[in-house]
């Protein structure tokens, strides 16, 4: 291991200041009235540590912030921190076993109290609490201890050398929460703290005044925000719900809203909306992959609630890799991409499609092979013994419940995949759920993607920044949602392989970029090619829509889309 080669060092050293926009629009805070944002998947909570849903992460990012973010190029930039720590500036130890962060001076919470490193330490303790379930636990992978040096300085110590120490407190997935507000919310109590989870005190440009879960959030400018004259908007309305088409029309055709997220619409539909003249689609490629997660545990409602969809109950047929492989072989990813995304998508076999350093040359899945899938199932003993068109073995039928969120493109995908799977003798029942519920974090709901009370589910997510270590670490053994973690956890399909975990540990200690790339590719292939536990479908470009009157918007596919909302303003 080359301990002198620190990942991201070259990027970090060129990124010591937040992005500035020299547009001449500086003035009084709140001068531009109201800005209206619409996410057709409505936020259900404003605490990203209790939800892995993008709509919850990004709405939260308006209020609570990390020490550093990733800019539109994937470079690290300081937010609450004075600078990004590196080996070169002394912030990262020479042995790579610690990183020391220094806060900017004079930072205040929106309630006027000072932000200190005690809040930073508390945030780590909150997520790492052994009796709780943290949706962002992989961000703290390898953390041994937190040492408060003074009110502005804190050191994170790792159990082993950490060439990429930018997991904790970087990006929208790992913001700082106020110790005083969340003091009684540790461990199993975390989901019970409704007031804190719905109305977090933050350091961001806006403050919540009214939060109606799965509906609308009202915010006002944070009078204690650290940058003079920002935000330009006095109030912010964050509307959730509906569908992508309605959100797109609200920006591009009627002008009712200023910004619409995730325009998951067919290319011709987007082009037609843009003719309305009120707004335009904006897009960029990052690491967003539409995929199928195959449940490796049994979701049958006949099982006791304490073991249903847990590792205690292996799946009756998806535990067979030949079944999983056949399901993948039956899919035409190129056709899915053409139907759903056009030029805004690329068929893929990788869960890590970028940057190029980490992208495997795994292309086998791109060729559909219906007959090969049938032959593989025959070989594995899954045959249609009773002539009903559904394969079975030892009394178990290949009957799948396939769920996703409600969205026109996703329902088109479901219809096509159902047809292909039924061609190979797999009965497929389709189910779609409101995105606000599906991607919510309510431990009492049977319909969340974490609880996974289905055989297959489809969604997309990505990782912040340009390094996939923490993202790949989501698939560690034991990191799956389960009753004891209040159904929080990032290992959605319940994958577990000790060899995979060992390779993760090796990556965590590897500093040489080329070697890190090789390990990441192996990890990607273990998930998508060797185990077939995840079936990537489309490398999706991020497409959103912005009003022609809204200035300062910079689409960011490496962090929250709303990362620079403090810089937004109304064009005159």
C-alpha positions as CSV (number, residue, x, y, z in Angstrom):
1,X,0.0,0.0,0.0
2,X,1.4,3.4,-1.0
3,X,0.6,5.4,2.2
4,X,1.7,8.7,0.6
5,X,-0.9,8.5,-2.1
6,X,-4.0,10.0,-0.5
7,X,-7.2,9.6,-2.5
8,X,-8.8,12.8,-3.5
9,X,-5.8,14.8,-2.4
10,X,-5.2,16.4,-5.7
11,X,-8.9,17.4,-5.9
12,X,-9.1,18.6,-2.3
13,X,-6.1,20.8,-2.5
14,X,-7.6,22.8,-5.3
15,X,-10.9,23.3,-3.5
16,X,-10.4,25.3,-0.4
17,X,-13.2,27.8,-1.0
18,X,-16.9,27.3,-1.7
19,X,-18.0,28.0,-5.2
20,X,-18.8,31.7,-5.8
21,X,-21.0,33.2,-8.4
22,X,-19.9,36.5,-9.8
23,X,-23.3,37.6,-11.2
24,X,-23.8,41.0,-9.6
25,X,-27.0,40.0,-7.8
26,X,-25.8,40.6,-4.2
27,X,-28.1,42.5,-2.0
28,X,-30.3,42.2,1.1
29,X,-31.2,38.7,2.4
30,X,-34.7,37.8,1.3
31,X,-35.0,40.4,-1.4
32,X,-36.5,38.1,-4.1
33,X,-39.6,36.9,-2.3
34,X,-40.6,33.2,-2.6
35,X,-39.0,30.3,-4.4
36,X,-41.1,27.2,-5.1
37,X,-39.6,23.7,-5.5
38,X,-41.5,20.6,-6.4
39,X,-40.4,17.0,-5.7
40,X,-43.0,14.5,-6.9
41,X,-41.8,12.1,-4.2
42,X,-42.8,14.0,-1.1
43,X,-40.5,14.2,1.9
44,X,-41.7,12.2,4.9
45,X,-38.9,13.2,7.4
46,X,-36.2,15.9,7.6
47,X,-33.6,13.6,9.2
48,X,-31.4,11.8,6.6
49,X,-30.0,9.5,9.3
50,X,-33.5,7.9,9.5
51,X,-34.2,7.7,5.8
52,X,-32.3,6.7,2.7
53,X,-34.8,8.3,0.4
54,X,-33.3,11.0,-1.9
55,X,-36.3,13.3,-1.4
56,X,-35.6,13.2,2.4
57,X,-31.9,13.7,2.0
58,X,-32.3,16.7,-0.4
59,X,-35.1,18.5,1.5
60,X,-33.0,18.1,4.7
61,X,-30.0,19.7,2.9
62,X,-31.8,23.0,2.8
63,X,-31.7,23.1,6.6
64,X,-28.8,20.9,8.0
65,X,-25.4,20.9,6.5
66,X,-22.2,18.8,6.5
67,X,-18.6,20.0,7.1
68,X,-17.9,19.7,3.4
69,X,-19.7,19.0,0.2
70,X,-18.9,17.8,-3.3
71,X,-19.3,20.5,-6.0
72,X,-20.7,20.0,-9.5
73,X,-17.3,18.5,-10.7
74,X,-17.1,16.1,-7.7
75,X,-14.4,18.2,-6.0
76,X,-14.5,18.5,-2.2
77,X,-15.4,22.0,-1.0
78,X,-15.7,23.2,2.7
79,X,-19.0,24.3,4.0
80,X,-19.0,24.4,7.8
81,X,-15.3,23.5,7.8
82,X,-12.7,26.2,7.3
83,X,-10.9,23.9,4.8
84,X,-10.8,20.4,3.5
85,X,-8.2,18.5,5.5
86,X,-5.5,16.8,3.5
87,X,-2.1,15.2,4.2
88,X,-0.5,18.3,2.6
89,X,-2.1,20.8,4.9
90,X,-1.7,18.6,8.0
91,X,-5.4,17.8,8.4
92,X,-4.9,14.1,7.6
93,X,-2.2,12.3,9.6
94,X,0.8,10.9,7.8
95,X,-0.3,7.3,8.8
96,X,-3.8,8.0,7.4
97,X,-5.4,6.9,10.7
98,X,-7.0,10.2,11.6
99,X,-8.5,13.3,10.1
100,X,-8.8,16.7,11.9
101,X,-11.5,19.1,11.0
102,X,-11.6,22.8,11.9
103,X,-14.9,24.6,11.9
104,X,-15.3,28.1,10.6
105,X,-15.4,30.7,13.3
106,X,-18.7,32.3,14.4
107,X,-21.0,29.6,13.1
108,X,-24.5,29.8,14.6
109,X,-27.4,27.4,14.6
110,X,-30.7,28.9,13.3
111,X,-31.8,29.3,17.0
112,X,-28.8,31.6,17.6
113,X,-26.7,29.2,19.6
114,X,-23.1,28.5,18.6
115,X,-22.2,25.4,16.6
116,X,-19.3,23.6,18.2
117,X,-17.4,20.4,17.7
118,X,-19.5,18.9,20.5
119,X,-22.3,18.8,17.9
120,X,-20.1,17.1,15.4
121,X,-19.1,14.4,17.9
122,X,-22.7,14.0,18.9
123,X,-23.7,13.4,15.3
124,X,-21.3,10.5,15.0
125,X,-22.5,9.1,18.3
126,X,-26.1,9.4,17.1
127,X,-25.5,7.4,13.9
128,X,-23.2,4.9,15.4
129,X,-25.3,4.1,18.4
130,X,-25.5,0.3,18.9
131,X,-29.2,0.3,19.7
132,X,-30.3,2.4,16.8
133,X,-30.7,2.0,13.1
134,X,-28.8,4.6,11.0
135,X,-29.6,4.9,7.3
136,X,-26.2,6.3,6.7
137,X,-24.1,4.0,8.8
138,X,-21.6,3.2,6.0
139,X,-20.4,6.9,6.1
140,X,-18.9,6.0,9.5
141,X,-17.4,2.7,8.4
142,X,-14.0,2.2,10.2
143,X,-14.4,5.1,12.7
144,X,-12.9,4.2,16.0
145,X,-13.3,7.4,18.1
146,X,-13.9,11.1,18.0
147,X,-11.6,13.4,19.9
148,X,-12.8,17.0,20.6
149,X,-9.6,19.2,20.7
150,X,-11.5,22.5,21.3
151,X,-14.7,24.1,20.2
152,X,-13.5,24.5,16.6
153,X,-11.3,21.4,16.2
154,X,-12.2,17.7,16.2
155,X,-10.2,14.6,15.2
156,X,-11.8,11.5,13.8
157,X,-9.7,8.4,14.5
158,X,-10.0,5.3,12.4
159,X,-9.3,1.7,13.3
160,X,-7.0,1.3,10.4
161,X,-5.3,3.6,7.9
162,X,-8.0,5.3,5.8
163,X,-6.7,6.6,2.5
164,X,-10.2,8.0,1.8
165,X,-11.1,9.6,5.2
166,X,-14.0,11.7,3.7
167,X,-16.8,9.5,4.8
168,X,-18.1,11.1,8.1
169,X,-19.6,14.6,7.7
170,X,-19.1,14.9,3.9
171,X,-22.1,15.4,1.6
172,X,-25.8,15.6,2.1
173,X,-25.9,12.1,3.5
174,X,-23.9,13.1,6.6
175,X,-24.9,16.5,7.9
176,X,-24.3,17.9,11.4
177,X,-27.3,17.8,13.8
178,X,-27.7,19.8,17.0
179,X,-26.7,17.9,20.1
180,X,-29.1,19.9,22.3
181,X,-32.1,19.2,20.1
182,X,-31.4,15.5,19.6
183,X,-29.9,14.7,23.0
184,X,-32.9,12.5,24.0
185,X,-33.1,10.8,20.6
186,X,-30.3,8.3,20.7
187,X,-30.6,4.6,19.8
188,X,-34.1,3.1,19.7
189,X,-35.6,6.5,20.7
190,X,-34.5,8.1,17.4
191,X,-37.8,7.5,15.4
192,X,-39.9,8.7,18.3
193,X,-38.4,12.3,18.3
194,X,-41.0,13.7,15.9
195,X,-40.4,17.4,16.6
196,X,-36.6,17.1,16.0
197,X,-37.0,14.8,13.0
198,X,-39.6,17.2,11.4
199,X,-38.2,20.5,12.4
200,X,-34.4,20.2,12.7
201,X,-32.5,23.2,13.9
202,X,-29.8,23.8,11.3
203,X,-27.1,26.0,9.8
204,X,-28.4,26.0,6.3
205,X,-29.9,28.9,4.4
206,X,-33.5,28.1,5.4
207,X,-35.5,27.3,8.5
208,X,-38.6,25.1,8.7
209,X,-41.8,26.9,9.8
210,X,-44.3,24.2,8.9
211,X,-43.7,20.6,7.8
212,X,-46.6,18.4,6.6
213,X,-45.2,14.9,6.0
214,X,-45.8,13.6,2.4
215,X,-47.2,17.0,1.4
216,X,-45.6,20.4,1.8
217,X,-42.8,22.2,3.7
218,X,-42.7,25.9,4.4
219,X,-39.4,27.6,5.1
220,X,-38.1,31.1,5.7
221,X,-34.6,32.5,5.3
222,X,-32.2,31.7,8.2
223,X,-31.4,35.1,9.8
224,X,-28.3,33.5,11.3
225,X,-27.0,32.2,8.0
226,X,-23.2,32.8,7.8
227,X,-23.1,34.5,4.4
228,X,-24.3,38.1,4.2
229,X,-27.1,38.8,1.7
230,X,-28.0,35.1,1.3
231,X,-30.3,33.5,0.7
232,X,-31.9,35.8,-1.9
233,X,-35.3,34.3,-1.2
234,X,-37.2,35.3,1.9
235,X,-39.4,32.1,1.8
236,X,-39.2,28.7,0.3
237,X,-42.1,26.4,-0.5
238,X,-41.2,22.8,-1.0
239,X,-44.1,20.9,-2.5
240,X,-44.2,17.1,-2.6
241,X,-46.3,14.5,-4.2
242,X,-48.1,14.0,-7.6
243,X,-46.0,12.6,-10.4
244,X,-43.1,13.6,-12.6
245,X,-45.3,14.8,-15.5
246,X,-47.3,17.2,-13.3
247,X,-44.0,18.5,-11.7
248,X,-42.5,19.1,-15.2
249,X,-45.6,20.9,-16.4
250,X,-45.6,23.1,-13.3
251,X,-42.2,24.4,-14.2
252,X,-41.9,24.3,-17.9
253,X,-45.5,24.9,-19.0
254,X,-47.4,26.9,-16.4
255,X,-44.5,28.5,-14.5
256,X,-46.2,27.8,-11.2
257,X,-43.0,26.4,-9.7
258,X,-39.3,27.3,-10.1
259,X,-37.6,24.0,-9.8
260,X,-38.7,20.4,-10.4
261,X,-36.6,17.4,-9.4
262,X,-36.1,14.1,-11.2
263,X,-37.9,14.4,-14.5
264,X,-38.2,10.7,-15.0
265,X,-40.1,11.1,-18.2
266,X,-39.8,9.8,-21.7
267,X,-37.6,12.0,-24.0
268,X,-40.5,13.1,-26.3
269,X,-42.6,14.1,-23.2
270,X,-39.8,16.3,-21.9
271,X,-39.2,18.0,-25.3
272,X,-42.9,18.8,-25.6
273,X,-43.0,20.4,-22.1
274,X,-40.0,22.6,-22.9
275,X,-42.0,24.1,-25.7
276,X,-44.1,25.8,-23.0
277,X,-41.3,28.3,-22.6
278,X,-41.5,28.8,-18.8
279,X,-38.6,26.5,-18.0
280,X,-36.0,24.1,-19.4
281,X,-34.8,20.6,-18.5
282,X,-31.2,20.5,-17.2
283,X,-29.2,17.2,-17.1
284,X,-25.9,15.6,-16.3
285,X,-24.5,12.1,-15.9
286,X,-23.2,10.9,-12.5
287,X,-23.7,7.6,-10.7
288,X,-27.5,7.2,-10.7
289,X,-28.4,3.6,-11.6
290,X,-31.9,2.2,-12.0
291,X,-31.7,-1.4,-10.7
292,X,-33.6,-4.4,-9.5
293,X,-32.9,-5.6,-6.0
294,X,-33.5,-9.3,-5.6
295,X,-34.6,-10.2,-2.1
296,X,-32.4,-12.9,-0.7
297,X,-34.7,-13.4,2.3
298,X,-38.3,-14.6,2.4
299,X,-40.9,-11.8,2.5
300,X,-43.9,-14.2,2.9
301,X,-46.6,-12.7,5.2
302,X,-47.1,-16.2,6.6
303,X,-43.8,-15.8,8.6
304,X,-43.6,-14.3,12.0
305,X,-43.0,-10.5,11.9
306,X,-39.7,-10.9,13.8
307,X,-38.2,-13.1,11.0
308,X,-40.1,-12.1,7.9
309,X,-37.7,-10.6,5.3
310,X,-34.7,-11.2,7.6
311,X,-31.6,-13.3,7.2
312,X,-33.2,-15.9,9.4
313,X,-35.5,-16.9,6.5
314,X,-33.7,-17.5,3.2
315,X,-35.7,-16.9,0.0
316,X,-37.4,-20.0,-1.3
317,X,-36.1,-19.6,-4.9
318,X,-34.2,-16.3,-5.2
319,X,-31.5,-18.0,-3.1
320,X,-30.7,-20.0,-6.2
321,X,-28.2,-18.1,-8.3
322,X,-29.4,-19.8,-11.4
323,X,-32.8,-18.3,-10.9
324,X,-31.3,-14.9,-10.4
325,X,-29.1,-15.2,-13.4
326,X,-32.1,-16.3,-15.6
327,X,-34.1,-13.3,-14.5
328,X,-31.2,-11.1,-15.6
329,X,-30.7,-12.9,-18.9
330,X,-34.4,-12.3,-19.9
331,X,-34.1,-8.5,-19.7
332,X,-33.4,-6.3,-22.7
333,X,-31.7,-3.3,-21.1
334,X,-31.1,-1.5,-24.4
335,X,-34.8,-1.5,-25.1
336,X,-35.6,-0.3,-21.5
337,X,-33.2,2.6,-22.0
338,X,-34.7,3.6,-25.3
339,X,-38.2,3.5,-24.0
340,X,-37.5,5.2,-20.7
341,X,-34.7,7.6,-21.2
342,X,-33.4,8.0,-24.7
343,X,-30.2,10.0,-24.7
344,X,-30.5,10.6,-21.0
345,X,-29.7,7.0,-20.2
346,X,-27.2,4.2,-21.0
347,X,-27.8,0.5,-20.5
348,X,-25.4,-0.9,-17.8
349,X,-24.4,-4.0,-15.9
350,X,-22.6,-2.0,-13.2
351,X,-23.9,-0.6,-10.0
352,X,-20.9,1.7,-10.0
353,X,-21.0,3.2,-13.6
354,X,-18.5,6.1,-12.9
355,X,-16.0,7.6,-12.6
356,X,-14.1,5.6,-15.2
357,X,-11.4,4.5,-12.7
358,X,-14.0,2.5,-10.8
359,X,-16.3,1.3,-13.7
360,X,-16.0,-2.4,-14.5
361,X,-15.9,-3.6,-18.1
362,X,-18.8,-5.8,-17.2
363,X,-21.1,-6.0,-20.3
364,X,-22.4,-9.5,-20.4
365,X,-25.9,-8.6,-19.2
366,X,-26.4,-6.2,-22.2
367,X,-27.4,-9.1,-24.5
368,X,-30.9,-10.4,-23.9
369,X,-31.1,-14.2,-24.0
370,X,-34.6,-15.6,-23.4
371,X,-33.8,-19.1,-24.7
372,X,-30.6,-19.2,-22.6
373,X,-32.6,-18.2,-19.5
374,X,-35.1,-21.1,-20.1
375,X,-32.2,-23.6,-20.6
376,X,-30.6,-22.4,-17.3
377,X,-33.8,-22.9,-15.4
378,X,-34.3,-26.3,-16.9
379,X,-30.8,-27.2,-15.8
380,X,-31.5,-26.0,-12.3
381,X,-34.6,-28.3,-12.1
382,X,-37.2,-25.5,-12.4
383,X,-39.7,-26.9,-14.8
384,X,-43.5,-26.5,-15.4
385,X,-44.5,-29.8,-13.9
386,X,-48.3,-29.2,-13.9
387,X,-48.6,-27.4,-17.2
388,X,-49.9,-24.0,-15.9
389,X,-47.1,-22.1,-17.5
390,X,-45.3,-21.4,-14.2
391,X,-42.1,-23.2,-13.4
392,X,-41.8,-25.0,-10.1
393,X,-39.5,-27.2,-8.0
394,X,-40.1,-29.2,-4.9
395,X,-43.6,-27.6,-4.5
396,X,-42.3,-24.1,-4.8
397,X,-43.5,-22.0,-7.8
398,X,-41.5,-19.2,-9.4
399,X,-44.0,-16.5,-8.5
400,X,-42.6,-13.0,-8.0
401,X,-44.1,-9.9,-6.4
402,X,-42.3,-7.0,-8.1
403,X,-42.7,-3.6,-6.6
404,X,-41.5,-0.1,-7.3
405,X,-42.7,3.5,-6.9
406,X,-45.5,5.0,-8.9
407,X,-44.1,6.6,-12.0
408,X,-44.9,6.3,-15.7
409,X,-41.4,5.2,-16.8
410,X,-41.2,2.7,-13.9
411,X,-44.5,1.2,-14.8
412,X,-43.4,0.9,-18.4
413,X,-40.4,-1.0,-17.2
414,X,-42.5,-3.2,-15.0
415,X,-44.8,-4.2,-17.9
416,X,-41.8,-5.1,-20.2
417,X,-40.0,-7.0,-17.5
418,X,-43.1,-8.9,-16.5
419,X,-43.6,-10.0,-20.1
420,X,-40.0,-11.2,-20.4
421,X,-40.1,-13.1,-17.1
422,X,-43.4,-14.7,-18.0
423,X,-41.9,-15.8,-21.3
424,X,-39.4,-17.9,-19.3
425,X,-42.0,-19.3,-16.9
426,X,-41.9,-16.9,-14.0
427,X,-45.2,-15.6,-12.8
428,X,-44.9,-11.9,-12.0
429,X,-47.3,-9.7,-10.0
430,X,-46.8,-6.0,-10.3
431,X,-47.2,-3.5,-7.5
432,X,-46.5,0.2,-7.3
433,X,-46.4,2.4,-4.3
434,X,-46.5,6.1,-3.7
435,X,-42.9,7.3,-3.7
436,X,-43.3,9.3,-0.5
437,X,-44.2,6.1,1.3
438,X,-41.9,3.7,-0.6
439,X,-38.8,5.8,0.0
440,X,-39.9,6.9,3.5
441,X,-38.3,5.7,6.7
442,X,-41.4,4.9,8.8
443,X,-40.6,1.7,10.7
444,X,-44.3,1.0,11.1
445,X,-45.1,1.0,7.4
446,X,-45.1,-2.4,5.5
447,X,-44.5,-0.5,2.2
448,X,-41.0,0.9,2.5
449,X,-38.2,-0.2,0.2
450,X,-36.1,-1.0,3.3
451,X,-38.7,-3.4,4.8
452,X,-38.8,-5.1,1.4
453,X,-42.0,-7.2,1.7
454,X,-41.7,-8.3,-1.9
455,X,-39.5,-10.5,-4.0
456,X,-38.1,-7.9,-6.3
457,X,-38.0,-4.1,-6.1
458,X,-36.8,-1.4,-8.5
459,X,-35.5,2.0,-7.8
460,X,-32.4,4.1,-8.4
461,X,-29.8,5.6,-6.1
462,X,-26.3,6.8,-6.2
463,X,-23.4,7.9,-4.0
464,X,-22.2,11.3,-3.2
465,X,-18.7,12.4,-4.2
466,X,-16.6,10.5,-6.7
467,X,-15.3,7.6,-4.6
468,X,-17.6,4.5,-4.1
469,X,-16.0,3.1,-1.0
470,X,-18.8,4.0,1.4
471,X,-21.4,3.1,-1.2
472,X,-20.0,-0.4,-1.7
473,X,-19.7,-0.8,2.1
474,X,-23.5,-0.6,2.2
475,X,-23.5,-4.3,1.4
476,X,-21.6,-5.5,4.4
477,X,-23.0,-8.5,6.3
478,X,-25.2,-7.2,9.1
479,X,-26.0,-3.9,7.5
480,X,-29.4,-5.0,6.3
481,X,-32.7,-3.5,7.6
482,X,-34.2,-5.6,10.4
483,X,-36.6,-5.2,13.3
484,X,-33.7,-4.5,15.8
485,X,-32.6,-1.5,13.7
486,X,-36.1,-0.1,13.3
487,X,-35.8,-1.4,9.6
488,X,-33.0,1.1,8.9
489,X,-30.0,-0.1,7.0
490,X,-28.5,0.2,3.6
491,X,-28.0,-3.5,2.6
492,X,-31.4,-3.6,1.0
493,X,-31.3,-7.1,-0.6
494,X,-29.7,-8.7,2.5
495,X,-26.5,-9.7,0.7
496,X,-23.8,-11.3,2.8
497,X,-20.4,-12.6,1.7
498,X,-17.4,-12.7,4.1
499,X,-15.1,-12.5,1.0
500,X,-16.8,-9.3,0.0
501,X,-16.3,-7.8,3.5
502,X,-12.6,-8.7,3.4
503,X,-12.2,-7.0,0.1
504,X,-14.0,-3.9,1.5
505,X,-11.5,-3.9,4.3
506,X,-8.6,-4.1,1.8
507,X,-10.0,-1.1,-0.1
508,X,-10.3,0.9,3.0
509,X,-6.6,0.5,3.6
510,X,-5.5,1.0,0.0
511,X,-4.2,4.4,-1.1
512,X,-3.0,3.8,-4.6
513,X,-5.8,5.0,-6.9
514,X,-5.3,2.3,-9.6
515,X,-5.4,-0.4,-7.0
516,X,-8.6,1.2,-5.4
517,X,-10.1,1.1,-8.9
518,X,-9.3,-2.6,-9.3
519,X,-10.9,-3.5,-5.9
520,X,-14.0,-1.4,-6.6
521,X,-14.5,-3.2,-9.9
522,X,-14.2,-6.6,-8.2
523,X,-16.7,-5.5,-5.5
524,X,-19.1,-4.3,-8.2
525,X,-18.8,-7.6,-10.1
526,X,-19.4,-9.6,-6.9
527,X,-22.7,-7.9,-6.5
528,X,-23.8,-7.8,-10.1
529,X,-22.1,-10.5,-12.0
530,X,-21.0,-13.3,-9.6
531,X,-23.9,-13.2,-7.1
532,X,-26.5,-11.6,-9.4
533,X,-28.1,-10.2,-6.2
534,X,-28.5,-6.8,-7.9
535,X,-29.5,-6.3,-11.5
536,X,-28.4,-2.9,-12.8
537,X,-30.6,-1.7,-15.7
538,X,-29.9,1.9,-16.8
539,X,-27.2,4.4,-16.0
540,X,-29.5,7.4,-15.7
541,X,-28.6,10.9,-16.4
542,X,-30.0,13.2,-13.8
543,X,-32.7,15.4,-15.4
544,X,-34.5,18.2,-13.6
545,X,-36.2,21.4,-14.7
546,X,-35.6,25.0,-13.8
547,X,-37.5,28.2,-14.5
548,X,-36.1,30.6,-17.0
549,X,-36.4,33.3,-14.3
550,X,-34.3,31.3,-11.7
551,X,-30.6,32.2,-11.5
552,X,-27.6,30.6,-9.9
553,X,-28.8,27.0,-10.4
554,X,-25.9,24.5,-10.9
555,X,-27.0,20.9,-11.3
556,X,-24.9,18.7,-9.1
557,X,-25.0,14.9,-9.5
558,X,-22.3,14.3,-6.8
559,X,-24.2,15.7,-3.9
560,X,-27.7,17.1,-3.1
561,X,-29.2,18.9,-6.2
562,X,-30.1,21.7,-3.8
563,X,-26.5,22.0,-2.6
564,X,-26.1,25.7,-3.6
565,X,-29.7,26.9,-3.0
566,X,-28.2,29.8,-1.0
567,X,-26.8,31.1,-4.3
568,X,-30.2,31.0,-6.2
569,X,-31.8,34.3,-7.1
570,X,-34.6,35.7,-9.2
571,X,-33.4,37.1,-12.6
572,X,-34.5,40.7,-13.1
